[in-house]
């Protein structure tokens, strides 16, 4: 199975598959966009593939939008923090992920 086939498999189970895609790509990080980000994160919070989505975004590098319940800036902070601590960007399956406070869905 190719990586694209594998990604298509988990993407088909994504909670965001039925949501407006624009919800996950706010044009700013202030004002009305804050509510938009919170709504996107709420969709992510109930998603069965949130971890796979976050792993994809972390592996992809600089990718815009809310992926796996985190904004691009939150993912950058997570990567920096984990690099400083000498740990993997995202632990393997079954290992709880401790997200920065700002990244947790409210």
C-alpha positions in Angstrom: 0.0 0.0 0.0 1.4 3.4 -0.9 1.5 6.2 1.5 -1.2 8.0 -0.6 -3.5 5.0 -0.3 -2.9 4.8 3.4 -3.6 8.5 3.8 -6.8 8.3 1.7 -7.9 5.5 4.1 -7.7 7.5 7.3 -8.8 10.8 5.6 -12.1 9.1 4.7 -12.8 8.7 8.4 -12.0 12.3 9.3 -14.7 14.2 11.2 -13.8 17.2 9.0 -14.9 15.4 5.8 -18.4 16.7 6.2 -17.4 20.2 7.5 -16.8 23.3 5.4 -13.1 23.2 4.5 -12.7 26.9 4.9 -13.3 26.4 8.7 -9.8 24.9 9.0 -8.0 27.7 7.1 -8.6 31.0 9.0 -7.1 34.1 7.4 -5.7 35.5 10.7 -5.2 34.6 14.4 -7.3 37.3 15.9 -10.8 38.8 15.9 -13.4 36.5 14.3 -10.7 34.0 13.3 -10.3 33.0 17.0 -13.9 31.7 17.0 -13.2 30.0 13.7 -10.1 28.3 15.1 -12.0 27.2 18.2 -14.8 25.7 16.0 -12.2 23.8 13.9 -10.5 22.5 17.0 -13.9 21.3 18.3 -14.4 19.2 15.1 -10.8 17.8 15.6 -11.5 17.0 19.2 -14.3 14.6 18.3 -12.3 13.0 15.4 -11.2 9.4 15.5 -8.1 10.1 13.4 -7.0 13.3 15.0 -3.6 11.7 15.9 -3.0 10.6 12.3 -3.9 14.0 11.0 -1.6 15.7 13.5 1.3 13.3 12.6 0.7 14.1 8.9 0.9 17.8 9.5 4.0 17.5 11.7 5.7 15.3 9.1 4.7 17.6 6.2 6.4 20.6 7.8 5.1 24.0 7.2 1.4 23.3 6.3 -1.2 26.0 6.8 -4.5 25.6 8.7 -5.8 23.6 11.6 -4.7 19.9 11.4 -5.0 17.4 14.2 -6.4 20.1 16.5 -3.5 22.4 16.2 -2.7 25.6 14.3 0.5 25.9 12.3 2.0 28.1 15.0 1.0 25.6 17.8 2.6 22.7 15.8 5.8 24.8 15.4 5.9 25.4 19.1 5.3 21.7 19.8 8.2 20.7 17.5 10.5 23.2 19.1 9.6 22.2 22.6 10.1 18.5 21.8 13.4 19.1 20.0 14.7 20.9 23.0 13.5 18.0 25.2 15.0 15.5 22.8 11.7 13.6 22.3 9.8 12.6 19.2 7.5 15.1 17.6 4.6 12.9 18.3 4.9 9.7 20.4 3.8 6.4 18.9 0.3 5.0 19.2 -1.1 4.4 22.6 1.2 7.1 24.2 -0.7 10.1 25.4 0.2 13.4 23.8 0.6 16.4 26.1 -0.4 19.3 24.0 0.5 22.8 24.9 -2.3 24.6 26.9 -3.1 26.9 24.0 -3.6 23.9 21.6 -6.2 22.2 23.7 -9.8 22.5 22.4 -11.8 24.7 24.7 
